[in-house]
């Protein structure tokens, strides 16, 4: 829950400054997932001490006489231990980079993962090529191991530079392209390793026994050092543009790597303290690199809050008051200069479910992370504010509508990535309303009303999209008002009709039931699509009367078929959210069944995941009563709602209906195919029946049959039909013998 901080008007400036300092990241750091300030961690203090200690150590080791020899066997053991740890850390960076790639869809993470795959392989060959280790392909030597060492250093340096230079953008969608990148890295490593492994003597010498390092080797080490120092400088310049990293740890890693390289320009003997110190610094730098990019990725500083009265305490963004002030100035400047201006209103979709399922504290942390991601996705100079609750505003001064729309699309993509909040991975979409401030004399309140109207339309359109305000939008809402007024008369006029779509067993092809689907043929408006009038009925409350009529009419039709000696199977009826919350729902269902002399098991009521998750206690009570009545319960559009799978075990369910959006691209889409297989396996383990919706091709049917999906419905077998046209289907099924028991 967002708990605001109120400060009395009489509070002095000194007190205000004290509070502001307490909430900044000046001396301490503010953890946006914990909401507490703390001093730099111990590991950073140790890192800074090691960095400072590098100066006297380098000065000491610069004189060959100070480089203490180490017995070869002891040095080999210590070197092997350090390199094993270094390889392990590099492999961890690679594997976690691959995991981040899948979750965050980040090109930067993919690049760094590939680079450290190469680093791990080169470091491993460096370890195995050391003199004293069993020969690796060709005879081991200091020259050979140094070649792999340099390859590893340059792979790490170039990978880090690329990570810092690349903009954060979505990963290529194609799995083949992503796998091709890692295959390319492996091929590059193989090519680069071939000559050092097979004929290292053909490469200019890097080390001469009794003499020491060659000028070429020293120059290459200085080049690697320059790469790391360049990376540190680039990090300082791009600090505010890089997100999801620990800036201080990454800076320490780069500087420690650079310091470590300097030790490798000094040693005369391989088994010496100078060489060992360089390896030790590299290992410590790897540790900080791991922490910087992954282990502390969710730690971000709060924006400094300079004026608590016009800023939101939770996120550090300007609040409604600050927005009104800024927007008024922007509109005045736009009118004076006859320039461009646009406003984006962002609303998180189903944010209430986060608070209900994860708690208000996690909800607050998510809001902070959302604010941080929005800021990171916008160009410099864009104004961002938190309006209230789960709504954010972006003001783009001097931006034409086309550029504002492009920015809105970028925000939709950015918000589609998962949020890591503590131990939770949260996926939440965003709807956006866009307003181009083109009319003269517009007040901030008018612009915000237009933005709110556009956002409302985006949420009506299915959420996770953007809608722009236009004059036609007002006409659309007039249409909705007309629909509502006509809906109030539709039942009395007999304009509502039901169509029925058959449901079939996948293996045998037997007809097992029907789903009742509502249609509206208005005398004034003509054929009105359910997608247009059902949301209006939901918002107006008319869905209760309409839904009750659907239930009674579907049961009446089922009784008529049974009395005609046909075997129609079950009748599936969709319940609306408002119907499900009716106090007398169970009594009403029982009464309808008795009136039509139907066994309760012949009726299947379909509910959605979101309906159940709105109030778990109420949902459990209603479903238990329906179970006692004997009615079957199905989850419609399974997998598309925001919910926990725990309800599958807790609630008395009979069937899961796989949403048509998952079926449409199978078997061609690997992700959808995996989801469908998982749902089928999950239902099978829980003893639930599975029905696939929207089956339209033989390939889809074959896929469902292969993976033992029980039932299906879709245009492949039959479209939704008027009641009189269903008789032919029933009679044909009865002649074929593919019918359920009456």
Residue pairs with C-beta under 8 A, 6 or more apart in sequence:
1 355
1 360
1 361
1 363
1 364
2 314
2 363
2 364
2 367
2 389
3 314
4 312
4 313
4 314
5 19
5 308
5 313
7 15
7 16
7 19
7 308
7 309
16 308
19 308
20 304
20 305
20 306
20 308
22 37
23 30
23 37
23 302
23 304
23 305
23 313
23 316
24 30
24 302
24 304
24 305
25 37
25 301
25 302
25 304
27 39
28 37
28 38
28 39
28 40
29 37
29 38
29 39
29 40
29 299
29 301
30 36
30 37
30 301
30 302
31 37
31 38
31 299
32 298
32 299
32 300
32 301
32 302
32 365
32 368
32 369
32 372
33 298
33 299
33 365
33 368
33 369
33 421
33 422
34 365
35 364
35 365
35 368
40 248
43 249
43 287
43 288
43 291
44 248
44 249
44 252
47 249
47 252
47 256
47 284
47 288
48 252
50 256
50 281
50 284
51 252
51 255
51 256
51 259
54 256
54 259
54 262
54 281
57 263
57 277
58 259
58 262
58 263
58 266
60 66
61 67
61 263
61 266
61 267
61 273
61 274
61 277
62 266
64 212
64 268
67 266
67 267
67 268
67 269
67 272
67 273
67 274
68 272
68 273
69 269
69 271
69 272
70 78
70 271
70 272
70 273
70 276
71 271
72 131
72 132
72 271
73 132
75 270
75 271
75 272
75 275
75 276
76 130
76 132
76 133
76 271
78 276
79 127
79 130
79 275
79 276
79 279
80 127
80 130
80 133
82 276
82 279
82 280
82 282
82 283
83 123
83 124
83 126
83 127
83 279
84 127
85 283
85 286
86 123
86 279
86 282
86 283
86 286
87 120
87 123
87 124
87 127
89 283
89 286
89 287
89 289
89 290
90 116
90 117
90 119
90 120
90 123
90 286
91 116
91 120
92 290
93 112
93 113
93 116
93 286
93 289
93 290
93 293
93 294
94 113
94 114
94 116
94 117
94 120
95 113
96 113
96 294
97 109
97 110
97 112
97 113
97 114
97 116
97 294
98 113
98 182
100 106
100 109
100 113
100 294
100 297
101 109
101 110
101 113
101 171
101 178
103 417
103 418
103 425
104 171
104 244
104 417
104 418
105 170
105 171
105 417
106 168
106 169
106 170
106 171
106 417
107 166
107 168
107 169
107 170
107 171
107 172
108 162
108 163
108 166
108 168
109 171
110 171
110 178
110 181
111 159
111 162
111 163
111 166
112 159
112 160
112 162
112 163
112 293
113 182
114 159
114 181
114 182
114 184
114 185
115 155
115 156
115 158
115 159
115 160
115 162
115 163
115 185
116 155
116 156
116 159
117 182
117 185
117 186
117 189
118 151
118 152
118 155
118 159
118 185
118 188
118 189
119 152
119 155
119 156
119 159
121 186
121 189
121 193
122 148
122 149
122 151
122 152
122 155
122 189
122 192
122 193
123 148
123 152
125 136
125 148
125 193
125 196
125 197
126 145
126 148
126 149
126 152
127 133
127 145
128 134
128 136
128 140
129 136
129 140
129 141
129 144
129 145
129 147
129 148
129 196
130 140
130 142
130 145
131 140
131 141
131 142
131 145
131 270
132 140
133 140
134 140
136 197
137 197
137 198
138 144
138 197
138 198
138 199
138 200
141 200
142 206
142 207
142 209
142 270
143 200
143 201
143 203
143 205
143 206
143 207
144 196
144 200
146 206
146 207
146 217
147 196
147 200
147 203
147 206
148 193
148 196
149 264
150 206
150 217
150 220
150 221
150 224
151 192
151 193
151 196
153 221
153 224
153 227
153 261
154 223
154 224
154 227
156 257
157 224
157 227
157 228
157 231
157 257
158 227
160 227
160 228
160 231
160 254
160 289
161 227
161 230
161 231
161 234
163 293
164 231
164 234
164 235
164 238
164 242
165 234
168 243
168 376
170 413
170 417
171 178
172 178
175 670
195 202
195 203
196 203
204 214
204 216
205 214
205 216
206 213
206 214
206 216
206 217
206 220
207 213
207 214
207 217
207 270
208 214
211 268
212 267
212 268
212 269
213 265
213 267
213 268
218 265
221 261
221 262
221 264
221 265
222 261
222 265
224 261
225 258
225 261
225 262
228 254
228 255
228 257
228 258
228 261
229 254
229 255
229 258
231 254
232 251
232 254
232 255
232 258
235 242
235 247
235 250
235 251
235 254
236 251
239 247
241 376
243 300
243 372
243 373
243 376
244 297
244 298
244 300
245 292
245 293
245 296
245 297
246 291
246 292
246 293
246 295
246 296
246 297
246 299
247 292
248 292
249 288
249 289
249 291
249 292
249 296
250 288
250 289
250 292
250 293
252 285
252 288
252 292
253 285
253 286
253 288
253 289
253 292
254 285
256 281
256 282
256 284
256 285
256 288
257 281
257 282
257 285
257 289
259 281
260 277
260 278
260 279
260 280
260 281
260 282
260 285
261 278
262 278
263 274
263 275
263 277
263 278
263 281
264 274
264 275
264 278
266 274
267 274
267 275
267 278
269 275
297 420
298 369
298 420
298 421
298 422
300 369
300 372
302 315
302 316
302 368
303 315
303 316
303 317
303 375
304 316
305 311
305 313
305 316
307 322
309 321
310 318
310 319
310 321
310 322
310 325
311 317
311 318
311 319
311 322
312 318
312 319
312 385
312 386
314 364
314 367
314 368
314 386
315 367
315 368
315 371
315 386
316 371
317 371
317 384
317 385
317 386
317 392
318 326
318 383
318 384
318 385
318 386
319 385
319 386
319 387
320 385
320 387
320 388
322 385
323 385
323 387
323 393
323 395
323 444
324 444
326 383
326 385
326 395
327 343
327 395
327 444
327 447
327 448
328 443
328 444
330 341
330 383
330 395
330 397
330 437
331 341
331 437
331 442
331 443
331 444
331 447
333 339
333 397
334 340
334 341
334 397
334 437
335 440
335 441
339 397
339 398
340 398
340 399
340 400
340 401
340 436
340 437
340 438
341 395
341 396
341 397
341 398
341 399
341 436
341 437
342 395
342 396
342 399
342 400
342 401
342 403
342 404
342 434
342 435
342 436
342 437
343 393
343 394
343 395
343 396
343 434
343 435
343 437
343 447
343 448
343 451
344 393
344 394
344 396
344 404
344 407
344 408
344 411
344 432
344 433
344 434
344 451
345 387
345 391
345 392
345 393
345 432
345 433
345 434
345 435
345 448
345 451
345 452
345 454
345 455
346 374
346 391
346 392
346 393
346 394
346 411
346 415
346 430
346 431
346 432
346 455
347 390
347 391
347 430
347 431
347 432
347 433
347 455
347 458
347 459
348 370
348 390
348 391
348 428
348 429
348 430
349 428
349 429
349 430
349 431
349 459
349 463
349 464
350 428
350 463
350 610
350 642
351 363
351 366
351 389
351 390
351 428
353 610
353 613
353 642
353 643
354 362
354 363
354 366
354 426
354 428
355 362
355 363
356 613
357 613
357 644
358 421
358 424
358 426
362 421
362 422
362 424
362 426
365 421
365 422
366 419
366 421
366 426
366 428
367 386
367 390
369 419
369 421
370 392
370 415
370 419
370 428
371 384
371 386
371 392
373 414
373 415
373 417
373 419
374 384
374 392
374 394
374 411
374 414
374 415
375 384
376 414
377 410
377 411
377 414
378 384
378 394
378 407
378 411
379 407
381 397
382 394
382 395
382 396
382 407
383 394
383 395
383 396
383 397
384 392
384 393
384 394
384 395
385 392
385 393
385 395
386 392
386 393
387 393
391 455
393 448
393 451
394 407
394 411
396 403
396 404
396 407
399 407
400 436
401 434
401 436
401 438
401 468
404 434
404 436
405 434
405 466
405 468
408 432
408 434
408 466
409 466
411 430
411 432
412 430
412 432
412 464
412 465
412 466
415 428
415 429
415 430
416 429
416 464
418 425
418 426
418 427
419 425
419 426
419 427
419 428
420 426
429 463
429 464
430 464
431 455
431 458
431 459
431 463
431 464
431 465
431 466
431 467
432 455
432 458
432 465
432 466
432 467
433 451
433 452
433 453
433 454
433 455
433 456
433 457
433 458
433 466
433 467
433 468
433 469
434 451
434 454
434 466
434 467
434 468
434 469
435 447
435 450
435 451
435 454
435 468
435 469
436 468
436 469
437 447
450 469
451 469
453 469
453 473
453 474
453 477
454 467
454 468
454 469
454 473
455 467
457 467
457 473
457 476
458 465
458 466
458 467
460 535
461 467
467 473
480 536
482 525
483 525
483 528
483 532
483 533
483 536
484 536
484 540
484 542
486 522
486 524
486 525
487 520
487 533
487 536
487 537
487 540
487 542
487 546
488 542
489 495
490 496
490 520
490 522
490 546
491 545
491 546
491 549
493 523
495 520
495 521
495 522
495 523
496 518
496 519
496 520
496 546
496 549
496 550
497 518
497 519
497 520
497 521
497 722
498 516
498 517
498 518
498 519
498 550
498 553
498 554
498 557
498 723
499 516
499 517
499 519
499 720
499 721
499 722
499 723
500 514
500 515
500 516
500 517
500 554
500 557
500 720
500 721
500 722
500 723
500 726
501 514
501 515
501 517
501 713
501 718
501 719
501 720
501 721
502 511
502 513
502 514
502 713
502 717
502 718
502 721
502 726
502 729
503 511
503 512
503 513
503 514
503 515
503 569
503 570
503 572
503 691
503 711
503 712
503 713
504 510
504 511
504 512
504 711
504 712
504 713
504 717
505 512
505 710
505 711
505 738
506 692
506 701
506 704
506 705
506 709
506 710
506 711
506 712
507 705
508 738
509 738
510 733
510 738
510 739
510 740
511 567
511 568
511 569
511 729
511 730
511 733
511 738
511 739
511 740
512 569
512 570
512 711
512 740
513 568
513 569
513 570
513 571
513 572
513 604
513 740
514 558
514 568
514 569
514 570
514 571
514 572
514 726
515 571
515 572
515 573
515 574
515 606
515 713
515 720
516 550
516 553
516 554
516 557
516 571
516 572
516 573
516 574
517 530
517 720
518 530
518 534
518 546
518 550
519 527
519 530
520 527
520 528
520 530
520 533
521 527
521 528
522 528
534 543
534 576
536 542
537 543
537 546
537 576
538 576
538 577
538 578
541 578
543 576
543 578
543 579
544 576
544 578
544 579
544 582
547 575
547 576
547 578
547 579
548 579
548 588
550 573
550 574
551 573
551 588
551 589
551 592
552 592
552 595
554 571
554 573
555 571
555 592
555 593
555 595
555 596
555 598
555 603
556 596
557 571
557 723
558 568
558 571
558 596
558 598
558 602
558 603
559 596
559 597
559 598
561 568
561 726
561 727
561 730
562 568
562 598
562 742
564 727
566 727
566 730
566 731
566 734
566 742
567 730
567 733
567 734
567 739
567 740
567 741
567 742
568 730
568 740
569 602
569 739
569 740
570 601
570 602
570 603
570 604
570 632
570 740
571 602
571 603
571 604
572 604
572 605
572 606
572 634
573 603
573 604
573 605
573 606
574 606
574 636
575 585
575 605
575 606
575 607
575 611
577 608
577 610
577 611
577 614
579 585
580 607
580 611
580 619
580 622
581 615
581 618
582 588
585 622
585 626
586 622
586 625
586 626
586 629
589 603
589 605
589 626
589 629
589 631
590 600
590 629
593 599
593 600
593 603
593 629
593 631
599 630
600 629
600 630
600 631
601 630
601 631
601 632
603 631
603 632
604 631
604 632
604 633
604 634
604 654
604 655
605 626
605 631
605 632
605 633
605 634
606 634
606 635
606 636
606 657
607 633
607 634
607 635
607 636
608 635
608 636
608 637
608 641
609 635
609 637
609 638
609 640
609 641
609 642
609 643
609 647
610 641
610 642
610 643
611 619
612 619
612 623
612 635
612 643
612 647
612 651
613 619
613 641
613 642
613 643
613 644
613 647
616 647
619 647
619 651
620 650
620 651
623 633
623 651
623 652
623 653
624 652
626 633
626 652
627 633
627 652
632 654
632 655
633 651
633 652
633 653
633 654
633 655
634 653
634 654
634 655
634 656
634 657
634 691
635 653
635 655
635 656
635 657
636 657
636 659
637 657
637 659
637 693
638 656
638 657
638 658
638 659
638 679
639 658
639 659
639 662
639 675
639 679
640 659
640 661
645 682
648 656
648 682
648 686
648 688
649 686
653 688
654 688
654 689
655 688
655 689
655 690
655 691
656 679
656 682
656 683
656 688
656 689
656 690
656 691
657 690
657 691
657 692
657 693
658 676
658 679
658 680
658 690
658 691
658 692
658 693
658 709
659 693
659 694
660 693
660 694
660 714
661 694
662 672
662 675
662 676
662 679
663 672
663 676
663 692
663 693
663 694
663 695
663 700
663 714
664 672
664 694
664 696
665 672
666 672
666 673
666 676
666 699
666 700
666 703
667 673
667 699
667 700
667 702
667 703
673 703
676 692
676 703
676 704
676 707
676 709
677 707
679 690
680 690
680 707
680 708
680 709
683 689
683 690
684 690
684 708
689 710
689 711
690 709
690 710
690 711
691 709
691 710
691 711
691 712
691 713
692 700
692 704
692 709
692 711
692 712
692 713
692 714
693 712
693 713
693 714
694 713
694 714
694 715
695 701
695 704
695 712
695 713
695 714
695 715
695 716
695 717
696 714
696 715
696 716
697 716
698 716
700 714
700 716
701 712
701 716
704 712
718 729
721 729
730 739
733 739
